[in-house]
Amino acid sequence: MTTAAPAATKRNRAAGLLGRHPVGMILAAPYAVYLAVIFAYPFGFSVWMSFHDYFFAAPGAVVDHPFVGLDNYKAALTDPAVGQAFKNIVIFLVINVPLTTGLALVLAVALNRVVHARTFLRVSFYVPYVTASVAVVGVWLFLFNSGGLVNSLLGPLAPDPSWLVNEGWAMPVIAFFVTWKQLGFFILLYLAALQNVPNALYEQASVDGANGWQKFWSVTVPAVRSSTALVVILALITGANLFTEPYLLTGGGGPNGASASPVLIMYQRGIQQGEPDFAAALGVILVLGTLVVAYINRRFIEGRD
Amino acid sequence: MKRTLPAALLALSLAVVAGCDGSGGGGDADQANAATGPITIWLSNNQEELAWGKAMVESWNGQHADQKITAQEIPAGKSSEEVIGAAITAGNAPCLIWNTAPAAIPQFQKQGGLVALDSFDGGAQYIADRTGDTAEQYKSPDGKFYQLPWKSNPVRIIYNKDIFAKAGLDPEKPALATYDEFLTAARKIKSSGAAQAAIYPAPSSEFFQSWFDFYPLFAAETDGNQLVKDNKAQFNTPQGQAVAGFWKTLYDEGLAPKEMYNGDSFADKKAAMAIVGPWAIKVYGDKVKWGTVPVPTSTGKPADQIKTFSDAKNVAMYSACQNRATAWEVIKFATSQEQDGKLLDATGQMPLRKDLQTAYPDYFSKNAAYTPFAEQAARTVEVPNVPNSVAIWQAFRDAYSESVIFGKTPVADAFTGAAEKVDQLASGS
């Protein structure tokens, strides 16, 4: 008895630490370690950097990193280029998120019903998603430059200056580009969700006299609501991380900063100009902003907190 | 548990970070300076430079079995400077890099990533003897050389003779010396339909693009001023605004396009002129019938007085190097008159030597096309070696894009704002 009690206590402690499913915890451990090393540590480091005067130095170099409080945040929030970049991202999200969600759902429903050439069509929508941005950007440069295909088709209706050097059009063109490029992935999410909508619901709606539109609006849309929440959040994160397109398609956020994104500015200031403390503060602001918008989205779309 | 685990991980990572401030103990610099042995070097990925580098390494290794060089191309990245910056931080930079951009030197120096070449016996003297007065531009604010001026690509105007003839301009001796003459020629090219653009510098926002539009003309107009001098911006002056006004006219009249060209506009014959260094001779050689003139000035200065941007790439020694005595000997070997001649022969780029034309008379007599660039190499202006160099160029580029290319703000206002920012950055704050 005297030895059994401590053994039981140890077991209870182990069970308390590992939970009711210790094997599950062990299986999840590698991913938890991965998250800790690849995500949590760098994120923690960047939070620390954002409160210090920091620059990257060679090992062994004696450098001071004094605590500077909120100075980096003040510098980021009062920088006109940062303000412009956040405005640009709002324009991007206002165009990209509804367009992505709407088009992906409509096309997924259409693809779910199509009988002939189904695989061909699904692959066609998916190809841009798996193609390297650098290659696709080259094609869009040819399409949207002043002598490109789009302007040739539009003739006198083409904007002047042309799309990618027009302050009013540069960001919308990037939003359309990203919508087109990411669409295949979001269609796939909706297609998966549509497989779980019971046919009985559509049959019941037909018995009640619903037409095609009413079935789509009253059955399909509510049935894939959780997927819609996921699509919106993922599209939001894509927008918040926007970098390649302003870097390549509009030559570094041009014209005149009209397509610069916060991540592009983080790259310019943190890597090119050697101010990782400023870039870290901007990154933290961006993460907080994304979390707030994602939370609002969750409340509205999923209807819970 | 769901919320406490991430919080715990965050707290742990913060604690780990707080414990490492990156200022651990370092090696003994004096000991490293005296040490000999194998070293690693990085070379540019330009095929001709790479071929020269491999031959140079082979030649050295044949004579120094105990101090062999291992050479490789600079690893791929968005730019060489970013890769080198990351290598400095990681502590795995090679001993020498044969493609260090002068604009990146202040940042690498601030990172503690460079070795002052003055710390070797006769280091500063070797640089001065090889490069002459031009070497002064490569000194850091502390008066030391953290780079050896290696080779330049002094930029000039190159023009397409066929397009000029089609536009009714003299293809052999075109009048392009003054801004007025240049603009008249540009208007003729455009109105005749001989080319889509008179000239097509990249109108994008990257910090280095001003080196190939504003800066060469600014160097010429000011007889050799750098963008920043004595920690003060030099571009918000009548000369700087004259250069900006010249480019603004080209953009406003559609003679220079405002959108990026996806390719090489000069090689594709979309532009009649370009601003290039001698590297272009091999690239355009047979594809385009070309001629070259110095960059224009407002008053049409004589060609032999015109200065321009050097577009130099240099050699730097990195602090991760353990066998620095060997590295210093390799620098001297690879920048000797013999090796510089081989570099010139292989690449057409100009070694930064004070005696360039007299040192290689055979080369220039056989390759007359390179002679104007060699003459120009004696009159080059480098980017200023000041703190926050890249941030300064970005601030200037933003103001230039806003006012000159896109015309959203008057040039005077944009340059005044940029000059205030640049003054602050150049002072190190």
Interface residues (C-beta under 8 A of the other chain):
Chain A: G19 A32 L35 A36 A40 Y41 F43 G44 F45 V47 W48 F55 F56 A57 A58 P59 G60 A61 V62 V63 D64 H65 A81 G138 L141 F142 N145 S146 G147 P161 S162 L164 V165 E167 T250 G251 G252 G253 G254 P255 N256 G257 Q268 R269 I271 Q272 Q273 G274 E275
Chain B: M1 L5 P6 L9 L10 L12 S13 L14 V16 V17 A18 D21 G22 S23 G24 G25 G26 G27 E81 E82 G85 I88 T89 A90 G91 A93 Q107 K110 Q111 G112 G113 Q196 A202 P203 S204 S205 E206 F207 P257 K258 E259 M260 N262 S319 A320 N388 V390 A391 Q394 D398 S401 E402 I405 F406 K408
